[in-house]
Amino acid sequence: MNTSKVEISYRRVRYSEASDRYIDFGYDYDKRQILVYIPTADRWEREKPAWARERRTEIVGEVKKTCDAKMTPKPIYEEY
């Protein structure tokens, strides 16, 4: 059973599955917009831990679902 969670804190969105399995996503905001930074597929494959490499769609989906529900205004997702 997957017990993942997404937490939003100051300038960071963290996807985690266990204390030693997490990925941080940065974001910037002002009163008009929030930009959440998502690595491109190529960058994800090169930079993310082995346990997450083939799960980009699943993990990013969970991050977006949580951010859309909890952030105001609704965030814009920018690949880098």
Secondary structure, DSSP 4 states (H G I P E B T S, - for coil): ----EEEEETTEEEEEEETTEEEEEEEEE-SS-EEEEE--HHHHHHHS-GGGGGGHHHHHHHHHHHHHHH-SSPPEEEE-
